[in-house]
Amino acid sequence: MPTRNLAVFCASADGTHPVYRQVAAELGTALASRNIGLIYGGAKVGLMQAVAEACLAAGGYVTGVIPHVLVDLEVAHHGISQLHIVDTMHTRKALMAEKASAFLVLPGGFGTFEEMFEVLAWRTLKLHAKPTLLLNVNGFYDPLLSFLDHAVTEGMLKPKNRANLLVATTVEEALTMLNIG
């Protein structure tokens, strides 16, 4: 089993551009090649499926954490190394955070955004000191990054806290910045 784990927050959809799924798969392969364990939402759909299956195909270790409600909707990936079935989304996020050495965010929707902002808020509150990196595939997060800069300009977000969100545009750059592999 790997000694370091990367929690990846990402979509249960593929998105409109094939590059999203390609980068998710590239990330999974890169994690396996560096002996970094993948911790993710435990689903067999969308970008979650792409990153998990690529990691497994390259010989990596994949831990999924999924709440009962999603297992019941038949989206749990039972073919991964380890699958934790938990009671709630809150339990899911807490377990992923506990097991992770760092967090990486791929394109996603409300769930992905919420997971990212929660670990950033926890870091602001000094509940952890783990890095959080947004992998800005195809400029997906450009509007959000502009908004965060606007929040700094408007005095609602401290620059030191804004700096807690690292940003990369390639898998290699992301893993180098996270310094976990």
N, C-alpha and C positions, 0 to 999 in steps of 0.2 A: 504494500500500500504506500502511496506517496506521503511524504512528510509535510508537503504544502498543498493547499487546496485553494482554488479560485472559484468564488461564487459568481455565476454568470446570470444576470437578469436579462431576459429577452422575450420576444413575442411568441405567442402560441399561433401566430400566423406567419406566412412567408413574405408578405408585403408585395408591392407591385413591381419591384425591381429584382431580378435574379441575383444581383450582387449581394443582397442581404443574406440570402441563404448560402451563397458561396463563401462569404466572409465568416459566417457562423461555422461552417464546415472547416474552413482554414484554421480557425481558432481551436476547434476540437482537436485537430491533427497536431497543431503546435503544442497544445497542453500535453498530449500523450508523449510527444517526442522529448519533452523536458521533464517528464515524470511529475507533472503537476496534476493533482486530482481535480476533476470537474465536479462542482456542486451546482445543481440547477433545479428548476421547478418540477422535475420528474415526469414531464409530459412527453408523449410520442407524436406531437404535432408541431408544425411551424418551425421557427428558428430553434426552439428548444430541441426538437427532434434532430435537426441538422447538426448542432454542436455536439450533442450526446452521441449520436451514431458515428460521427467522424472520429471522436475521441476513442470510442470503443474499437472501431475498425483499425485504428493505429496502435492498439494495445494499451490504451489508457484506462484509468479507473474512474468510473462515473457514479456519483451519488445523487440520487433524486430525492426531493422532499416534496410531497404532495398531500394536500388535505383530502379527507374522505369524500367530500362533495365532488371533487374532480375525478377521483377513482371511479365513483358511481356513474360519472358521465363517460366512462370508458376512454379516458385520455391518458391514463397512467402507462408509463413505459416499463413493462415487467422484464425487459431484456437487458437491463443495466446491471452494473456491479452490485449496487446496494440501493434499495428503495425504502425510504421511511414514509409511512403513511401516518399522518398526524390529524389532529382534530380540527384545527383552524388555520386560517391564513396567517394569523399572528404567530402561532406555534411554528409554522413553516419558516417564516422570516427569521425568527429567533434561532432556530436550529441551523439554518443556513449561515447566519452571521457568526454563530459560535464555532462552526467547523471551518470557516473561511480564513485564509491569510490575507485576502484582498477581495475587492469587488470589481467586476467589469460589467458594463452596461452596453448591450447591443440595441439596435432599434426595437421598439415595442410600443405598447399603448399604455393605458391607465395603470395596469398592474406593474409594468416595468418602471414607469415614472415613479409610482408610489414606493416601490422597493428602493430605487435609487435615492429618492429624497429622504426616506426614513434612515438609511445608513449614513447619509450626509448629516442629518439632524442629530443622530446619535454621536457622530464624531464631533460636531459642534458642542455637544453637551459633555464631551470627554468620556463617553461610555465605551469608546474603543479608539484606537489610533491606526486602524487599518486603512490603506489607500483605497480610493474609489476612482475608477477611470471610466470615462465615457468614450466608447469607440464610435466615432462620428462617421459612420459608413455612408458614403455618397452624399455627405452634407445633411444627412437626416436631422441632426440636432442643431443645425445652424440657428434656426429661429429661437430655440430654447436657450442656447448660449448667449444670444443677443439679449434675450429677456433677463437672464441672470446678470449680465453686465448692466442692464438698465436698473435692476434692483439695487446694485451697488451704487450707481450714480444717484439714485433717489434716496440713498441712505437707509434702505431696508435690509440690506445684506452687507455684512462687513467684508471688506476685501480679503482678509485672512481666511474667512470661511468660504468665500467664493473660490479661493485658491485650493481648497480641499478637493475640488472636482478636477481631476486631471483629464486631459483630452488628447486623444491620438486619432490618427486616420488610417493606420494599418495595424495588423495583428502584431507584426514584429516590433513596431514602435510602442504599442501598448504593453507588451510583455517586458520590454526593456524598461519602460517608465515605471512599471509596477515592481520591478526588481525582485521578482519571486522565482524566476527561472533563469 
